[in-house]
């Protein structure tokens, strides 16, 4: 991968050193209005009545998995907003073209981590839904479910992914998963895995066909954004179909189709050949098991035993 193909946020990898040996450790770790206040969205169990506002993760066109509302309308984020101190600067005519997603009460989620969902108070006193701090909007020119006419408008609008990121980017990030420690995830917060039947020296991807349906490869599409990962160990390998797959520490990395929301790691240990990946590109110890919301999901049949169907 050429250096220009990697986008690394300032300070994201400060202090990281290239690790050459794998152990079984826990791994490494415009101007917005200040008046907006972040609030925790209520659990979906407190939803009431009709008109329920929902955030739904869905495949939309060639954008991949993005967020839609309860009517299937694609949701967007605005680069001029702020997520650190959640605030919306889209008012008046802007809000007519880009209607904010408002919620009077609870926000129901499907395929989205409830902990990422919140609200901010807009200048008119209404409450706008946020994902990872980013206010979310619809686009007036999307007239039917499944449309994404707002993608890339003005270079500042992008469909929003289930973890609050921008659609169309490829990212390798880190997150902490109970029982596993710090592991790698993609731009949607999905856990990344390596396949021990692949190769790392040199990189080689062998999971194709039905295998790739169950274990979708992380493809390098445009710049690869890195956070918490040393860019020196990130690269690409050409797959049999000509696409470029992201590698970390030489290992091609994949997602697992049965991880349905961010934070799950049901693929770790499947068949004793699939493992979550530490930030240094090494596999998480086979002795470790995911706990919490990811527990009890290791393997398509619940057994974790390896056969061709568990590819």
N, C-alpha and C positions, 0 to 999 in steps of 0.2 A: 504494500500500500504506500503510495507516495505521501510525503509529509503533508502536502496540501490537501490530502483527502481526510485528514483528521482534524477535528475542531475540538480544542481543549479549553474549557473555561479557565480564566486566570485563577491561579491558586488551587485548581482542582487536583493537581498531582504533585503539589509542592511536597518535598520530603520523601517522595516515593523512590525506591531504588529498584533497579532491575534484579529480579530474583532468578537464579539459574537452577535451583533445585527445588523440587516439590516435597513438602512435608505434609503433615496432617494437622496443621494448626487451624485456628478459627478464621484466618485470613485477615487482611487489612481493613482496615476500616473503609412622549412629551412629559411633563411633570405631573405626577399624580396628586390628587387632592388628599391631604392628610386627614380629612374628616371621616373617611370611610373606616368602619369598624368591622373586624373579622369576628364571626360568631360560629360556634360549632353547630353543624346541621344536626337536627334531631334524628335519632334512629328511625329507620323505616317502619318499625313496628308501631310508631306513634302516628302514622299517617291517618288521615281522616277524610271521609266523604269522597265526592266526585272532584274532578279537576286536579287530581294528584299530580304534582310535578315529579318527573322521573329523569334520571340519567341512565342511559342504556348504551353499553358498548356494542357496536355493530360494525360489520364490514360495509364500507361505502366506496364503491367504484374501485379505482386503483390506489386509493389512499390507505387501504388496509383497515385496521380496526380504529375507529374514532368514536366519539360520543355523539349520541343523538338525544333528543328530548322524547317525551311520552308519545309524540305524534310522528316519530321517525325523522324529524328535521335535524340536519347536521348542526352541531354546535361549534363555535369558533372562539378563539382568543385574539386579543388585540395587543400588538407589540408595544404600543404606547401606554398601556395600563401598567400597573405594578402588582407584583405578587408578594414581595417581601412585606410591605405594608399594604394589604389588598386594597386597591382603589381603582375606580373606573373613571376615565376621562372622556368616555363616549357619551355625550349629552346632545340634546336638541336634534338637529338634522342627522347627526351621526346615529343617534339612538333610533331614529325612524328607519334608516337604512339597515341598521344592525340592532334589532330589538333585544334588549337584555333578557335573559332567562330569569324571571322573577318567581319567588316562592313565598307565600304567606305563612306556610307551616312547614311540615316535614318534607324532606326530599327522599324519594324512594330510589334505590340504586339497583342496577343489574349489570354484573361484570365490572363493577367499580368498587374500590375500597372506600367504605363509608367514612373512614378516618381522613380521607383526602377532601371530603366535601364540606363546604361551609357556606357562609353568606356574608355579604357586606351591605352596609346601608348606603344607598345612593343619595344624591343631593336632594331628591324629591321625597325622601323618606321611605321609598320602597326598598325591598330586600332582594339583592341579586345573588344568584347561586355562584359559588366559586369552586374550582377544582385545583388543588395544590396552590391555593391562593389566587389563581387567575380567574377574574370575572369571565363568565361565558355568555355568548350571544347566539341568536339565530341570524340568518341573512334574508332580507326581504325578497331577494330575487331567487331564492330557493322556493319553488312553488309546489314541490311534491317531495315525499319521503325519498331518500336515496340520492338527492342532488347535493352537490358541493360546489356551487358556482362561486362561493366566497373564497375558496382556497387560493391564497396568494394575492388577493386583491390589494393593490397599492404597496405590495411588499411588506405589509404590516398585519394582514389577517391570515390566519391559518386554522384549519380544523383542529380540534383539540383531542388528544389521545386520552385513554382512560387514566393515565397518571398525571394529566395536566400538561403534557408536552405538546409540541407542534407536530402535526401529521406531515409525512413526507421526509422526515429525518430518520436516520439510523443512529442509535445511541447505545453505548455500553456504559452502564452505571453500576452503582453498588447499593445494596440494601442489607439490613440485618434480618435474618429469618430465625425464629426461635428454634433452638436445637442444632442449627447449622452454623451460626455466626454470620459473618459478612460474606455475601456472595454477589456474583454478577447478575445484572438484569438488563433487559432491553429497554427501548424507549417507552414501552407501555408498562414497565414495572414487572414484566414476566421473567421468571428465573431462567438463566441460561445454563446449558449443560454441555459436557463433552462426552464423546463416545469413544471408549477405549479401543474399539476395533478400527478407528481412524488412525491416522499417523500425525505426528507433530514434527518430526525431523526426517524428511521435510513434511510440511503440512499436506494432508491428504484427506478428502471427504469421501466416505464410502456409503453414506446413508442416502439412498435414492428411492424412487418409486414409492411403494407403500410405506417404507420406513420414513421417508421425508414427509408423508402425510401426517404420521403420528408425531414426528420430531421435525417440525419446520425449521430449516436452516435460517440463521440470521444473515440476510443478504446485505451487502454494502450498497446502499442507494444514495449517491451523492456523498456529502461529507459525513463522516462518522464522528458523532459527538462523544467525547470521553469525559467521564467524571469519576474520580477516585481510582483511575487506572493509569498505569505508566504507558504512555504512547509508544515507547520503545518495544513493547511486547505485543502490540496490536498490529495485525496485518490482514491479508486476504489470501484466499485460495480459490482457484477456478474450479467450478464444479463441472460434472459431465455435461450439463445442459448449457454451459457457457456463462452462467451467472457467477458472480463473485461473492464468496461467503466470508464473513468476518472470522478471523482467528485471534485467539488470545494465548500467548505462550506457545504458539505454533498449532494449538488445537482448534479445529473448526468448532464453532459454538452453535447450539440449537435451542429452540424452545420445546415445550412438551404440550401437546394438544389438550391433555387432561388438566393442565393448570388453567383454571377458568377465570381467576382474578389475580391481581398482583399480590405477592406475598406467599403464594402457594409454591411448594416444591415437591409435588407428588412424584416427579420423575427421578428423584435422587435414590440411587441404588437399584433401579429397575434392572433386572437380569444380571446384576453385578457387572454391568458394562456402561451404564449411564449415571453420571454424577454431576451435581451442581458444581460450579466453578468458583474458586477463590479469586480475589483480585490479582494474584500473581500468576494466574493461568493454570494453577494446579487444581486437581479435583479435591472436593471436600472429602474428608475421611469417610470411608464406608461405614465406620462404626457410629457415625452420627445420624440421628433421625430427626426430621422436622417435627416440631411440636406446635401446639396452638391450632390456628385455622388450617395449617397445612398437614396436620397429623392424620394418620389413618388413610392416606390416599396413595400409597406407594404401589404402583402397578395397575394395569388396566383391569385385572381380575381380583385385585386386593391381595394377591399373594406375593407380589414382587418377584415371582419367578420369571426367568427369561425364556422366551421362545420367539419365533419370527413375528408373531402377532403383537409382541411388545416392542417392536421397533418403533 
